[in-house]
């Protein structure tokens, strides 16, 4: 029996044009993602929250 391995990925650029797609793919594959983000008022961060 094979053991499940939880992957944790540190990601930069998660709020960028391609980053949002990479982030979604990682989450769908079961990765735990830690994303480095700009300060809370960043419009890109709001866009990321809206798309997830």
PDB file of N, H, CA, C and O in Angstrom:
ATOM      1  N   UNK A   1       0.839  -1.170   0.000  1.00  0.00           N
ATOM      2  CA  UNK A   1       0.000   0.000   0.000  1.00  0.00           C
ATOM      3  C   UNK A   1       0.888   1.238   0.000  1.00  0.00           C
ATOM      4  O   UNK A   1       1.818   1.334   0.801  1.00  0.00           O
ATOM      5  N   UNK A   2       0.615   2.164  -0.870  1.00  0.00           N
ATOM      6  H   UNK A   2      -0.140   2.086  -1.521  1.00  0.00           H
ATOM      7  CA  UNK A   2       1.426   3.363  -1.014  1.00  0.00           C
ATOM      8  C   UNK A   2       0.913   4.461  -0.083  1.00  0.00           C
ATOM      9  O   UNK A   2      -0.294   4.682   0.017  1.00  0.00           O
ATOM     10  N   UNK A   3       1.825   5.142   0.592  1.00  0.00           N
ATOM     11  H   UNK A   3       2.805   4.963   0.512  1.00  0.00           H
ATOM     12  CA  UNK A   3       1.458   6.216   1.517  1.00  0.00           C
ATOM     13  C   UNK A   3       1.204   7.506   0.745  1.00  0.00           C
ATOM     14  O   UNK A   3       1.891   7.804  -0.231  1.00  0.00           O
ATOM     15  N   UNK A   4       0.213   8.263   1.193  1.00  0.00           N
ATOM     16  H   UNK A   4      -0.346   8.020   1.987  1.00  0.00           H
ATOM     17  CA  UNK A   4      -0.072   9.564   0.595  1.00  0.00           C
ATOM     18  C   UNK A   4       0.936  10.566   1.127  1.00  0.00           C
ATOM     19  O   UNK A   4       1.170  10.633   2.334  1.00  0.00           O
ATOM     20  N   UNK A   5       1.527  11.335   0.248  1.00  0.00           N
ATOM     21  H   UNK A   5       1.338  11.281  -0.732  1.00  0.00           H
ATOM     22  CA  UNK A   5       2.480  12.359   0.632  1.00  0.00           C
ATOM     23  C   UNK A   5       1.842  13.716   0.383  1.00  0.00           C
ATOM     24  O   UNK A   5       1.412  14.014  -0.732  1.00  0.00           O
ATOM     25  N   UNK A   6       1.783  14.543   1.434  1.00  0.00           N
ATOM     26  H   UNK A   6       2.133  14.300   2.339  1.00  0.00           H
ATOM     27  CA  UNK A   6       1.240  15.888   1.264  1.00  0.00           C
ATOM     28  C   UNK A   6       2.362  16.799   0.805  1.00  0.00           C
ATOM     29  O   UNK A   6       3.419  16.868   1.433  1.00  0.00           O
ATOM     30  N   UNK A   7       2.124  17.493  -0.292  1.00  0.00           N
ATOM     31  H   UNK A   7       1.266  17.437  -0.802  1.00  0.00           H
ATOM     32  CA  UNK A   7       3.123  18.410  -0.837  1.00  0.00           C
ATOM     33  C   UNK A   7       2.810  19.824  -0.388  1.00  0.00           C
ATOM     34  O   UNK A   7       1.664  20.267  -0.460  1.00  0.00           O
ATOM     35  N   UNK A   8       3.820  20.523   0.072  1.00  0.00           N
ATOM     36  H   UNK A   8       4.751  20.163   0.131  1.00  0.00           H
ATOM     37  CA  UNK A   8       3.679  21.944   0.388  1.00  0.00           C
ATOM     38  C   UNK A   8       4.552  22.702  -0.591  1.00  0.00           C
ATOM     39  O   UNK A   8       5.738  22.410  -0.742  1.00  0.00           O
ATOM     40  N   UNK A   9       3.956  23.672  -1.251  1.00  0.00           N
ATOM     41  H   UNK A   9       2.992  23.909  -1.128  1.00  0.00           H
ATOM     42  CA  UNK A   9       4.651  24.442  -2.267  1.00  0.00           C
ATOM     43  C   UNK A   9       4.684  25.912  -1.860  1.00  0.00           C
ATOM     44  O   UNK A   9       3.647  26.484  -1.523  1.00  0.00           O
ATOM     45  N   UNK A  10       5.855  26.522  -1.887  1.00  0.00           N
ATOM     46  H   UNK A  10       6.697  26.058  -2.161  1.00  0.00           H
ATOM     47  CA  UNK A  10       5.990  27.953  -1.667  1.00  0.00           C
ATOM     48  C   UNK A  10       5.934  28.619  -3.033  1.00  0.00           C
ATOM     49  O   UNK A  10       6.703  28.278  -3.932  1.00  0.00           O
ATOM     50  N   UNK A  11       5.023  29.568  -3.182  1.00  0.00           N
ATOM     51  H   UNK A  11       4.399  29.845  -2.452  1.00  0.00           H
ATOM     52  CA  UNK A  11       4.809  30.163  -4.496  1.00  0.00           C
ATOM     53  C   UNK A  11       4.923  31.676  -4.442  1.00  0.00           C
ATOM     54  O   UNK A  11       4.352  32.323  -3.565  1.00  0.00           O
ATOM     55  N   UNK A  12       5.660  32.227  -5.382  1.00  0.00           N
ATOM     56  H   UNK A  12       6.124  31.701  -6.094  1.00  0.00           H
ATOM     57  CA  UNK A  12       5.676  33.670  -5.598  1.00  0.00           C
ATOM     58  C   UNK A  12       4.982  33.908  -6.937  1.00  0.00           C
ATOM     59  O   UNK A  12       4.961  33.026  -7.796  1.00  0.00           O
ATOM     60  N   UNK A  13       4.428  35.073  -7.107  1.00  0.00           N
ATOM     61  H   UNK A  13       4.445  35.790  -6.410  1.00  0.00           H
ATOM     62  CA  UNK A  13       3.766  35.378  -8.374  1.00  0.00           C
ATOM     63  C   UNK A  13       2.370  34.810  -8.487  1.00  0.00           C
ATOM     64  O   UNK A  13       1.821  34.747  -9.587  1.00  0.00           O
ATOM     65  N   UNK A  14       1.779  34.394  -7.378  1.00  0.00           N
ATOM     66  H   UNK A  14       2.225  34.445  -6.485  1.00  0.00           H
ATOM     67  CA  UNK A  14       0.448  33.778  -7.416  1.00  0.00           C
ATOM     68  C   UNK A  14      -0.631  34.730  -7.900  1.00  0.00           C
ATOM     69  O   UNK A  14      -1.670  34.284  -8.388  1.00  0.00           O
ATOM     70  N   UNK A  15      -0.406  36.030  -7.776  1.00  0.00           N
ATOM     71  H   UNK A  15       0.438  36.391  -7.380  1.00  0.00           H
ATOM     72  CA  UNK A  15      -1.414  36.998  -8.209  1.00  0.00           C
ATOM     73  C   UNK A  15      -1.213  37.451  -9.642  1.00  0.00           C
ATOM     74  O   UNK A  15      -1.987  38.264 -10.148  1.00  0.00           O
ATOM     75  N   UNK A  16      -0.193  36.941 -10.298  1.00  0.00           N
ATOM     76  H   UNK A  16       0.435  36.281  -9.887  1.00  0.00           H
ATOM     77  CA  UNK A  16       0.096  37.330 -11.670  1.00  0.00           C
ATOM     78  C   UNK A  16      -0.791  36.628 -12.676  1.00  0.00           C
ATOM     79  O   UNK A  16      -1.591  35.762 -12.321  1.00  0.00           O
ATOM     80  N   UNK A  17      -0.644  37.007 -13.929  1.00  0.00           N
ATOM     81  H   UNK A  17       0.005  37.711 -14.218  1.00  0.00           H
ATOM     82  CA  UNK A  17      -1.472  36.467 -15.010  1.00  0.00           C
ATOM     83  C   UNK A  17      -1.377  34.943 -15.091  1.00  0.00           C
ATOM     84  O   UNK A  17      -2.405  34.270 -15.157  1.00  0.00           O
ATOM     85  N   UNK A  18      -0.187  34.399 -15.086  1.00  0.00           N
ATOM     86  H   UNK A  18       0.649  34.946 -15.033  1.00  0.00           H
ATOM     87  CA  UNK A  18      -0.028  32.945 -15.153  1.00  0.00           C
ATOM     88  C   UNK A  18      -0.113  32.292 -13.781  1.00  0.00           C
ATOM     89  O   UNK A  18      -0.528  31.140 -13.652  1.00  0.00           O
ATOM     90  N   UNK A  19       0.285  33.037 -12.763  1.00  0.00           N
ATOM     91  H   UNK A  19       0.622  33.973 -12.867  1.00  0.00           H
ATOM     92  CA  UNK A  19       0.327  32.484 -11.416  1.00  0.00           C
ATOM     93  C   UNK A  19      -1.001  31.954 -10.930  1.00  0.00           C
ATOM     94  O   UNK A  19      -1.044  30.927 -10.251  1.00  0.00           O
ATOM     95  N   UNK A  20      -2.091  32.633 -11.262  1.00  0.00           N
ATOM     96  H   UNK A  20      -2.056  33.467 -11.813  1.00  0.00           H
ATOM     97  CA  UNK A  20      -3.403  32.193 -10.800  1.00  0.00           C
ATOM     98  C   UNK A  20      -3.744  30.806 -11.356  1.00  0.00           C
ATOM     99  O   UNK A  20      -4.382  29.999 -10.678  1.00  0.00           O
ATOM    100  N   UNK A  21      -3.320  30.540 -12.579  1.00  0.00           N
ATOM    101  H   UNK A  21      -2.802  31.195 -13.129  1.00  0.00           H
ATOM    102  CA  UNK A  21      -3.588  29.229 -13.180  1.00  0.00           C
ATOM    103  C   UNK A  21      -2.702  28.149 -12.565  1.00  0.00           C
ATOM    104  O   UNK A  21      -3.148  27.024 -12.340  1.00  0.00           O
ATOM    105  N   UNK A  22      -1.463  28.493 -12.299  1.00  0.00           N
ATOM    106  H   UNK A  22      -1.101  29.407 -12.482  1.00  0.00           H
ATOM    107  CA  UNK A  22      -0.551  27.548 -11.645  1.00  0.00           C
ATOM    108  C   UNK A  22      -1.067  27.234 -10.241  1.00  0.00           C
ATOM    109  O   UNK A  22      -1.068  26.078  -9.818  1.00  0.00           O
ATOM    110  N   UNK A  23      -1.505  28.266  -9.525  1.00  0.00           N
ATOM    111  H   UNK A  23      -1.505  29.205  -9.868  1.00  0.00           H
ATOM    112  CA  UNK A  23      -2.035  28.079  -8.171  1.00  0.00           C
ATOM    113  C   UNK A  23      -3.244  27.160  -8.176  1.00  0.00           C
ATOM    114  O   UNK A  23      -3.318  26.231  -7.372  1.00  0.00           O
ATOM    115  N   UNK A  24      -4.185  27.405  -9.066  1.00  0.00           N
ATOM    116  H   UNK A  24      -4.124  28.160  -9.719  1.00  0.00           H
ATOM    117  CA  UNK A  24      -5.374  26.541  -9.161  1.00  0.00           C
ATOM    118  C   UNK A  24      -4.988  25.097  -9.431  1.00  0.00           C
ATOM    119  O   UNK A  24      -5.528  24.178  -8.816  1.00  0.00           O
ATOM    120  N   UNK A  25      -4.055  24.899 -10.350  1.00  0.00           N
ATOM    121  H   UNK A  25      -3.616  25.645 -10.849  1.00  0.00           H
ATOM    122  CA  UNK A  25      -3.630  23.542 -10.693  1.00  0.00           C
ATOM    123  C   UNK A  25      -2.999  22.837  -9.486  1.00  0.00           C
ATOM    124  O   UNK A  25      -3.294  21.672  -9.218  1.00  0.00           O
ATOM    125  N   UNK A  26      -2.143  23.540  -8.774  1.00  0.00           N
ATOM    126  H   UNK A  26      -1.903  24.487  -8.992  1.00  0.00           H
ATOM    127  CA  UNK A  26      -1.519  22.947  -7.590  1.00  0.00           C
ATOM    128  C   UNK A  26      -2.572  22.562  -6.552  1.00  0.00           C
ATOM    129  O   UNK A  26      -2.508  21.476  -5.976  1.00  0.00           O
ATOM    130  N   UNK A  27      -3.539  23.447  -6.315  1.00  0.00           N
ATOM    131  H   UNK A  27      -3.591  24.329  -6.783  1.00  0.00           H
ATOM    132  CA  UNK A  27      -4.583  23.157  -5.337  1.00  0.00           C
ATOM    133  C   UNK A  27      -5.432  21.964  -5.776  1.00  0.00           C
ATOM    134  O   UNK A  27      -5.796  21.128  -4.949  1.00  0.00           O
ATOM    135  N   UNK A  28      -5.747  21.878  -7.060  1.00  0.00           N
ATOM    136  H   UNK A  28      -5.451  22.556  -7.732  1.00  0.00           H
ATOM    137  CA  UNK A  28      -6.532  20.751  -7.567  1.00  0.00           C
ATOM    138  C   UNK A  28      -5.785  19.431  -7.418  1.00  0.00           C
ATOM    139  O   UNK A  28      -6.403  18.376  -7.273  1.00  0.00           O
ATOM    140  N   UNK A  29      -4.461  19.489  -7.455  1.00  0.00           N
ATOM    141  H   UNK A  29      -3.959  20.346  -7.574  1.00  0.00           H
ATOM    142  CA  UNK A  29      -3.640  18.284  -7.309  1.00  0.00           C
ATOM    143  C   UNK A  29      -3.384  17.924  -5.850  1.00  0.00           C
ATOM    144  O   UNK A  29      -2.686  16.954  -5.555  1.00  0.00           O
ATOM    145  N   UNK A  30      -3.955  18.712  -4.938  1.00  0.00           N
ATOM    146  H   UNK A  30      -4.522  19.500  -5.178  1.00  0.00           H
ATOM    147  CA  UNK A  30      -3.846  18.382  -3.524  1.00  0.00           C
ATOM    148  C   UNK A  30      -2.667  18.991  -2.799  1.00  0.00           C
ATOM    149  O   UNK A  30      -2.391  18.635  -1.653  1.00  0.00           O
ATOM    150  N   UNK A  31      -1.962  19.912  -3.456  1.00  0.00           N
ATOM    151  H   UNK A  31      -2.186  20.201  -4.386  1.00  0.00           H
ATOM    152  CA  UNK A  31      -0.835  20.568  -2.791  1.00  0.00           C
ATOM    153  C   UNK A  31      -1.340  21.566  -1.759  1.00  0.00           C
ATOM    154  O   UNK A  31      -2.399  22.172  -1.925  1.00  0.00           O
ATOM    155  N   UNK A  32      -0.578  21.725  -0.710  1.00  0.00           N
ATOM    156  H   UNK A  32       0.282  21.233  -0.576  1.00  0.00           H
ATOM    157  CA  UNK A  32      -0.787  22.819   0.236  1.00  0.00           C
ATOM    158  C   UNK A  32       0.098  23.940  -0.289  1.00  0.00           C
ATOM    159  O   UNK A  32       1.301  23.744  -0.459  1.00  0.00           O
ATOM    160  N   UNK A  33      -0.475  25.111  -0.548  1.00  0.00           N
ATOM    161  H   UNK A  33      -1.453  25.270  -0.410  1.00  0.00           H
ATOM    162  CA  UNK A  33       0.279  26.204  -1.158  1.00  0.00           C
ATOM    163  C   UNK A  33       0.419  27.353  -0.166  1.00  0.00           C
ATOM    164  O   UNK A  33      -0.555  27.805   0.436  1.00  0.00           O
ATOM    165  N   UNK A  34       1.654  27.810  -0.014  1.00  0.00           N
ATOM    166  H   UNK A  34       2.446  27.443  -0.502  1.00  0.00           H
ATOM    167  CA  UNK A  34       1.938  29.014   0.748  1.00  0.00           C
ATOM    168  C   UNK A  34       2.375  30.045  -0.280  1.00  0.00           C
ATOM    169  O   UNK A  34       3.415  29.897  -0.922  1.00  0.00           O
ATOM    170  N   UNK A  35       1.563  31.100  -0.429  1.00  0.00           N
ATOM    171  H   UNK A  35       0.718  31.220   0.092  1.00  0.00           H
ATOM    172  CA  UNK A  35       1.848  32.110  -1.446  1.00  0.00           C
ATOM    173  C   UNK A  35       2.335  33.391  -0.791  1.00  0.00           C
ATOM    174  O   UNK A  35       1.733  33.877   0.167  1.00  0.00           O
ATOM    175  N   UNK A  36       3.418  33.930  -1.307  1.00  0.00           N
ATOM    176  H   UNK A  36       3.907  33.535  -2.085  1.00  0.00           H
ATOM    177  CA  UNK A  36       3.900  35.227  -0.855  1.00  0.00           C
ATOM    178  C   UNK A  36       3.104  36.290  -1.592  1.00  0.00           C
ATOM    179  O   UNK A  36       3.065  36.312  -2.822  1.00  0.00           O
ATOM    180  N   UNK A  37       2.465  37.179  -0.821  1.00  0.00           N
ATOM    181  H   UNK A  37       2.497  37.161   0.178  1.00  0.00           H
ATOM    182  CA  UNK A  37       1.616  38.200  -1.415  1.00  0.00           C
ATOM    183  C   UNK A  37       2.062  39.581  -0.982  1.00  0.00           C
ATOM    184  O   UNK A  37       2.755  39.745   0.021  1.00  0.00           O
ATOM    185  N   UNK A  38       1.652  40.566  -1.754  1.00  0.00           N
ATOM    186  H   UNK A  38       1.089  40.432  -2.570  1.00  0.00           H
ATOM    187  CA  UNK A  38       1.913  41.960  -1.416  1.00  0.00           C
ATOM    188  C   UNK A  38       0.999  42.373  -0.266  1.00  0.00           C
ATOM    189  O   UNK A  38       0.140  41.596   0.151  1.00  0.00           O
ATOM    190  N   UNK A  39       1.176  43.590   0.250  1.00  0.00           N
ATOM    191  H   UNK A  39       1.874  44.221  -0.088  1.00  0.00           H
ATOM    192  CA  UNK A  39       0.322  44.065   1.347  1.00  0.00           C
ATOM    193  C   UNK A  39      -1.172  43.910   1.031  1.00  0.00           C
ATOM    194  O   UNK A  39      -1.551  43.878  -0.139  1.00  0.00           O
ATOM    195  N   UNK A  40      -2.018  43.814   2.057  1.00  0.00           N
ATOM    196  H   UNK A  40      -1.710  43.840   3.008  1.00  0.00           H
ATOM    197  CA  UNK A  40      -3.442  43.513   1.890  1.00  0.00           C
ATOM    198  C   UNK A  40      -4.219  44.416   0.935  1.00  0.00           C
ATOM    199  O   UNK A  40      -5.225  43.970   0.384  1.00  0.00           O
ATOM    200  N   UNK A  41      -3.815  45.628   0.720  1.00  0.00           N
ATOM    201  H   UNK A  41      -2.998  45.991   1.168  1.00  0.00           H
ATOM    202  CA  UNK A  41      -4.577  46.523  -0.147  1.00  0.00           C
ATOM    203  C   UNK A  41      -4.257  46.352  -1.622  1.00  0.00           C
ATOM    204  O   UNK A  41      -4.802  47.071  -2.459  1.00  0.00           O
ATOM    205  N   UNK A  42      -3.394  45.424  -1.948  1.00  0.00           N
ATOM    206  H   UNK A  42      -2.952  44.840  -1.268  1.00  0.00           H
ATOM    207  CA  UNK A  42      -3.023  45.199  -3.340  1.00  0.00           C
ATOM    208  C   UNK A  42      -4.232  44.755  -4.160  1.00  0.00           C
ATOM    209  O   UNK A  42      -4.953  43.844  -3.753  1.00  0.00           O
ATOM    210  N   UNK A  43      -4.457  45.382  -5.293  1.00  0.00           N
ATOM    211  H   UNK A  43      -3.872  46.122  -5.624  1.00  0.00           H
ATOM    212  CA  UNK A  43      -5.576  44.995  -6.157  1.00  0.00           C
ATOM    213  C   UNK A  43      -5.392  43.583  -6.690  1.00  0.00           C
ATOM    214  O   UNK A  43      -6.372  42.879  -6.933  1.00  0.00           O
ATOM    215  N   UNK A  44      -4.134  43.161  -6.876  1.00  0.00           N
ATOM    216  H   UNK A  44      -3.339  43.733  -6.678  1.00  0.00           H
ATOM    217  CA  UNK A  44      -3.892  41.800  -7.344  1.00  0.00           C
ATOM    218  C   UNK A  44      -4.322  40.773  -6.299  1.00  0.00           C
ATOM    219  O   UNK A  44      -4.827  39.707  -6.649  1.00  0.00           O
ATOM    220  N   UNK A  45      -4.127  41.086  -5.036  1.00  0.00           N
ATOM    221  H   UNK A  45      -3.716  41.952  -4.752  1.00  0.00           H
ATOM    222  CA  UNK A  45      -4.530  40.147  -3.988  1.00  0.00           C
ATOM    223  C   UNK A  45      -6.050  40.008  -3.985  1.00  0.00           C
ATOM    224  O   UNK A  45      -6.572  38.901  -3.849  1.00  0.00           O
ATOM    225  N   UNK A  46      -6.766  41.130  -4.135  1.00  0.00           N
ATOM    226  H   UNK A  46      -6.342  42.029  -4.245  1.00  0.00           H
ATOM    227  CA  UNK A  46      -8.229  41.059  -4.197  1.00  0.00           C
ATOM    228  C   UNK A  46      -8.672  40.225  -5.388  1.00  0.00           C
ATOM    229  O   UNK A  46      -9.625  39.452  -5.287  1.00  0.00           O
ATOM    230  N   UNK A  47      -7.987  40.376  -6.514  1.00  0.00           N
ATOM    231  H   UNK A  47      -7.212  41.003  -6.596  1.00  0.00           H
ATOM    232  CA  UNK A  47      -8.324  39.594  -7.718  1.00  0.00           C
ATOM    233  C   UNK A  47      -8.102  38.113  -7.453  1.00  0.00           C
ATOM    234  O   UNK A  47      -8.905  37.280  -7.873  1.00  0.00           O
ATOM    235  N   UNK A  48      -7.023  37.779  -6.762  1.00  0.00           N
ATOM    236  H   UNK A  48      -6.370  38.456  -6.420  1.00  0.00           H
ATOM    237  CA  UNK A  48      -6.732  36.379  -6.422  1.00  0.00           C
ATOM    238  C   UNK A  48      -7.842  35.810  -5.540  1.00  0.00           C
ATOM    239  O   UNK A  48      -8.329  34.706  -5.784  1.00  0.00           O
ATOM    240  N   UNK A  49      -8.233  36.553  -4.533  1.00  0.00           N
ATOM    241  H   UNK A  49      -7.837  37.450  -4.336  1.00  0.00           H
ATOM    242  CA  UNK A  49      -9.287  36.081  -3.631  1.00  0.00           C
ATOM    243  C   UNK A  49     -10.591  35.894  -4.380  1.00  0.00           C
ATOM    244  O   UNK A  49     -11.324  34.946  -4.100  1.00  0.00           O
ATOM    245  N   UNK A  50     -10.898  36.762  -5.316  1.00  0.00           N
ATOM    246  H   UNK A  50     -10.302  37.532  -5.543  1.00  0.00           H
ATOM    247  CA  UNK A  50     -12.121  36.664  -6.085  1.00  0.00           C
ATOM    248  C   UNK A  50     -12.137  35.448  -7.003  1.00  0.00           C
ATOM    249  O   UNK A  50     -13.197  34.876  -7.255  1.00  0.00           O
ATOM    250  N   UNK A  51     -10.968  35.049  -7.504  1.00  0.00           N
ATOM    251  H   UNK A  51     -10.106  35.513  -7.298  1.00  0.00           H
ATOM    252  CA  UNK A  51     -10.899  33.966  -8.480  1.00  0.00           C
ATOM    253  C   UNK A  51     -10.819  32.587  -7.848  1.00  0.00           C
ATOM    254  O   UNK A  51     -11.030  31.587  -8.534  1.00  0.00           O
ATOM    255  N   UNK A  52     -10.522  32.509  -6.569  1.00  0.00           N
ATOM    256  H   UNK A  52     -10.351  33.322  -6.012  1.00  0.00           H
ATOM    257  CA  UNK A  52     -10.428  31.193  -5.911  1.00  0.00           C
ATOM    258  C   UNK A  52     -11.728  30.763  -5.311  1.00  0.00           C
ATOM    259  O   UNK A  52     -11.811  29.684  -4.725  1.00  0.00           O
TER     260      UNK A  52
END
